Amino acid sequence: MALVSFDIFEYIHDSRQAHGLRAQDYTRYRRFCAHHLRTVRKAAKLPQGSTAGFSKLNVTSENASSTLHVEVQLLQAERAWAYAMDLRELHSRTEEPRQRQHVVQRLKAAVKAAHTLAAIAPGFCDARTALAAAAYWLQMQSQLRFELQQWEAALDSAALARVITDRLAQAGSSHFALAHAMLEALDPIVRLAAYQMRVSGAQHATPAAIAVQWYDSNMKGAEDRVSATIPEYADISAALDKLSAPTGESVAFANELHWRGGTVSFASQELAAQVDRAQGLLKAASGDNSDSLDEMVAAYRKVGKIARRCHAESAVAAQKSQTAALDALLSAYAAVQLYSVCVLSAIDVTQLFNEAQSIAHTCGATANSADALLGWLAGPCAGSPLSDDKNAPRQPGLAQVVVCYDKIRQRLTALQRSVTEMEAKLLPAVRREIRTQQIADEAVAAEAYYTCLRNYYSALLHASPACAQYVDSLALLDIVVTENVPHATALTAQLAKRDLPPSEATDTEPWLRNLAPSPDKIAQASEAAEMALPVVRGLCVGASENTKAWVHSPASRLNLVANTLGKSASVPQRVPHLVDFTADFAVVPIKPLFYDLAAPAIDFDMSTINAQADKQGTSKLGSIIGSLWGSR
């Protein structure tokens, strides 16, 4: 028989919030539990009333086999607990002793139903459901012991309930934040019981810290004392040890993401399994196998999808309750989303880079000497112009190379935006673990490097016979040498001071290495641009007799400014600034009186004016104007 899995804390939390407890209406919630209990009993074939009379049917270890039996016990406990809370409010107004006794009796009924569930759950439920049932029973027992003013027993039950809930969270319970929200109801019990027991440091500690301190110092190793109030303490401790033991299955689903030298812990086992699968595909993927690459991309997209869904579910839980554990969970899922975005961006950049290099090699734009480059520019393959046949397929050329590098820069810009958006969702500790600021810096450095390559190939495209824009090509090459390369070198040098741990060298291969360009690659781009400069300069001299003086000596060129005349990929982004002004122009208001006073002092060249008037007088237009306004 398959073991039953049931999220007890989610079921109770949703039932309470949807049926009265949002407005503290315990009477409405008790009525809901009573009505729904009859429905569930009928579905589980455990009805206790009929036309023949009443027949008591309890859930036992022999007949318990489905989630319906878990619901029966939970609804019985919740019905009794809601009645006790209703009577407690009434007792706070009337202070009648009999009402307090009634409160105790109802709490005992709730504890009995919860204890029955905790006792039979290990027989037909999985380990997490059984531990959740034990934690629920301990919560009920803590409230009963508190009502009876049995401070030590109340503190024992509350502390063990919190330890179980924390351990379930570490093991991967999907809705453990709701369990912590229910545990917050025990905070006043923990504080008052710790005060009565004179726990050191309890006045300045949080209830969670008090419970953990009490468990570590007063319950561990004291099974004889604790077993007097919690008979199943030994079995619960064994179940906790078994849950956290490093078995084979728990190693495969560690619920942790090791990335950039840090560790991000999260609760979803489904997400942990998908991350483990995606990382395995990443290490085994080959650039020549498109099927494995597509499978890897699909796996990482699924990682992002699951992380977004888990983040949304946790955000819904955050609207119900605000806890530190829930904040940590939201931050962890955001970190996993960022991990997925970074890997997918790196894969896209690698594919586009390989495509650009392949096209450039096909076009022959990888000449390693000035003579070879000049021969290539003079050849028919430069720029891959279109064939005369309109029906012939268009061959990829340098324009496609430039487009590939533009797409790379777009991917990196989008990655920087994603890092900024996700960083706002991360806790400071998680930011330090995975160094999100360094991710953004790496993207900026990579974008600077690919800008060098983009401008270099754009310059070759402008210098090809298909374009023959040699001055623009020279300006682009000059930008690469004097601006792009120094900028990329400076950014890469800053990253070199913050090297990643050696263990990450294998994690970044073979796909993620393109997000961190090496100084050698930047130096190669610089050498290629410097080699192309004299070649294109010679083309400029041979192409026009009126070539500017700075073309012969780029060191004496004027400043380059942004080109606002075109926005297409074929138009250079910067052009020579051929006019320099000593100072900026200033707006001067018009003063008519000033011109009236200055008019007598203005000397006109009357001979030129008369000659122009004579020319106008001989034309038809001059005759018309003369007839209207008079002639000279």
Helices and strands as residue ranges (DSSP letters): H 8-18, G 21-23, H 26-43, E 49-50, E 53-54, H 67-94, H 97-124, H 127-147, H 151-171, H 176-183, G 184-186, H 187-196, G 202-204, H 207-214, I 215-219, H 223-227, H 233-244, H 248-252, E 256-259, E 262-265, H 269-284, H 290-320, H 324-363, H 370-378, H 398-423, H 428-434, H 436-463, H 470-479, I 480-484, H 485-496, G 502-504, G 512-515, H 519-543, H 549-552, G 554-556, E 560-562, E 574-576, H 592-598, G 599-601, H 606-617, H 620-629
